[in-house]
Amino acid sequence: MTTILDPTDERVPVARTVTPRTGAVHGNVALLDISKPRGNILLDRLETQLAERLPDVTVNRYAKPTFTKPAPDALRRDIRDANDFVIEALAD
Amino acid sequence: MANVLPPFSLADMAGEDRAFPTGSPSLVCFVKEDCPTCNLVMPLLQAAHDVGDVPVLAAGQTAEGNRTLIDRHGLSMPLLDDSTLKVSFAYDVETVPLVLAANADGEEVDRLVGFDRAEWRAFFESHLPNADVDWESLPKWRPGCGSLTQDPVIAERLRAESENNPLRARKIEIAPADDIHEFLFDQGFTDGLPVVPPTPERVLRMLGGTARDSQEVVAEIPPNYAPATVEKIAINAVLAGCKAEYLPVVVATIEAICNKTFNIHGVNATTMGASPVMIVNGPIRERIGMNMGLGVLGQGSRANAAIGRAVRLAVRNIGGAKPGGTERSTLGNPMKFTMCFPEWEERSPWEPLHVERGFAPEDSVVTVFAMTSGPALCVDQSSRTAKQLAGSFGLSMEAAHHVRAHNAGDVLLVISPEHVDTLQRDGFTKDDIREQIQKVTARPLADLASTEDAGGGLSPERLADLPEERRNRPTPKFASKGNIHIVVAGAEAGKFSGVFHGWAGGEIGSMPVSAKIED
């Protein structure tokens, strides 16, 4: 038997509960721009299409200050508190 | 203050447990079979046992040796089995034979080490006056032998198994049927190449390379923001193949990359494929045998290779940054395995990097740069003046990211000794070199726009929106001279210098960070 020491952070996998999927979109939808070039154009188009297909949904726009760093805590809280759904435009 | 001897319970060779303290004055002895002096004193210990009023607890350090001692000396006294060496370790036995006289409370009142006839005689007269010993038949003096607990391999195992050892990391047991190397690959602990299994003994040896507490949190490594203790860093240093004396450099580098200014999260995550390039300055370079000469940026030097790799493995294993997870390079680059080298300060006519960055020459310092490519060679065998050569560097460096990408961020220029000589002949300073690089690369924005034949640079529409003065204003390759970092390294022969191309610079990306290397 060989014993080694764990080189990782030893995080126990946390079972996360996914919010129930109802098949319907309602309430507030956040569109998050990570500030990569042209991400805003993609989100503009998406916002237009959402408005056509789901007129009762309210769209809120957000942007990270820079794509290179994690979203600031305050921005994450704002998005969580004010929205039911988030669509994030990822890089490239 | 009384020295209270550690309590213990050991089985004798008949399997009967013998415990200390005994509740009465007693002797505790440590012997091993292959020690001539232990063999010399075994009849004396038997004589002490024969007196009958002082229990003699003699522990032998191997079971096979105990059987031999009993046969060889016709012992009737119990010989205790300390073949695990746990009691010898608890008593910190350095030399055998060791004999301790304890009072009824288990406190040490007297001790003998090795054999000195006068001392042993006085000891017996004091504690065992009725023992029957022919002292004149014994030699005057014999040295003791090293306790088995002092054998380096055994000592490390005992330290690792002892209750007050400094290791806290989770232990993983690998079944004998498993191939340990395949297991390490399967667990995702490696960078794709084999690693050294981080056994407790190896990690303890690694921790011997630093005076820091093993549980000190050096930094929190994203994306998991997991605490990187000295112990966790040491485990990854073992994986990477480091020697213990490299550990302070690895620890300082982890501190540097986790500084928010460096932004290791962005460096890992970017699709552009950045990686820390680590430069070591100061006396530690020589002390740990880093290579700053021939092939400095390549393979072959254990210190250069293993330090850089340890940092990368720590980021992967502790921080959790893995390709396909938050590591999302389009192409990646070989620096993601390792890229660490020292500056050859002694071959440079200029201030070394760490002194430029505010440290004392005698400090040992690591500086980290977020780089995406390199070393890209500048092959120039024809420049005969410093001005020509520095200009030549500039033209080569213009390729960083894209020839048309000006106003760029950090770049790292590694100048080889032969090129140093050309620059030195004309008395060029580092600032003169930077000035010339900026001069030869300064071009009007109008010349840096995308064309039908080749893209990159400004779009024609964007260019058209700019005022004429801006369109025609010469714009150098780099945003400022301060973005051009210069060090000296490499072999004496060859007019080749190397350039590392940076990543996103400034506040939105990464800026170089230096950290002092402390023992």
Interface residues (C-beta under 8 A of the other chain):
Chain A: M1 T2 T3 I4 L5 D6 P7 T8 D9 E10 R11 T66 T68 K69 P70 A91 D92
Chain B: L167 A169 R170 K171 I172 E173 I174 A175 P176 I180 L184 F189 P197 P198 T199 P200 V203 P222 P223 N224 A226 P227 E231 K232 I235 N236 L239 N263 H265 G266 A269 T270 T271 L313 A314 N317 I318 G319 G320 R328 T330 A504 E507 I508 G509 S510
